[in-house]
Amino acid sequence: MILVTGSAGQIGTELVVELRNRHGPENILAGKHRTPLPDEIASSGPSQIVDVSDPEQLKSTLLNYGITKIFHLSSILSALAESDIQRAHQVNINGVFNVLNAALESNVEQVIIPSSIAAFGTDTPRELTPNDTIQRPSTVYGISKVFTELMGNYFYSRFGLDVRGLRLPGVISWKTEPTAGTTDYAVAMFYGAIVGDKYECYLRPDTALPMMYMPDAIKSLLDLSDANITNLVHHSDFNVHAMTFTPSELEKAIKKINPKFHITYNIDPLRQSIADSWPASLDDSAARKEWGWKPDFDMDSLVNDMYQNLENKLI
Ligand code: SER
């Protein structure tokens, strides 16, 4: 059985559905903590409260359900983590350690944990950021993701636990809203355009950040999980890239669909400084070579699909 932690979150809600389609609903345990699960997930298969800060509860869940693989998605995103660093430490650092340790003490064979572009910092080359480069993040979220990558690689080399991870960029989706990330302006801009033809952006118009559409994010997690381990040189720290755009470029693309849309700017210094410390684009040749990573969506196909689906959902 496969456990997905953070099943009520932006990625979790979609990953659980895809895994249940592939492996049968009864074989996917939707783990949640505070946020309630959407009906689609709660009613279509097993679910369980999973507290990643409680090692005993975690271990007994893994043993009771016979879990052999974990997608560990619960995480406090960048902006929220800055406003509550204790909680970020508990979930993103202690939680990751507890999950890896409980995996080792049970029958889990593989753990997938996403890292993030936040694992880089201002000392990192911003354009075509190499896979293996300087990582000195300036946010508690970024620090926790470097910890995750290093600890994942450590559990693999020291204990032989198959831990894998990739550095997701801003993930754009219409089903479940993200919670307090820095890249989330892009999702919010679509909501603004559809609901009231306007959006107030907290990042400068020229802030270039890497982005990915949800179907590609799901594909990246599943393809990495399915990759033949003998082809992997890296384990918990793959760059994956799909596209780069700025708020102003996204505004133009949305205007092609909704000419009445307009955007104003009210810069949030905290989120702007976070965005300025992250890469604009990534060299993902290691992921392409080692497990065949290739995104399906570019900016135009993302904007059209996202706008249409969100409009159907909201109106
Ligand atoms: N989307 C995340 C954030 O903005 C980055 O991993 O926090």
Boltz pocket constraint, residues with backbone or C-beta under 6 A from the ligand:
constraints:
  - pocket:
      binder: B
      contacts: [[A, 77], [A, 78], [A, 79], [A, 115], [A, 116], [A, 117], [A, 118], [A, 141], [A, 168], [A, 169], [A, 170], [A, 171], [A, 180], [A, 181], [A, 182], [A, 183], [A, 184]]
      max_distance: 6.0
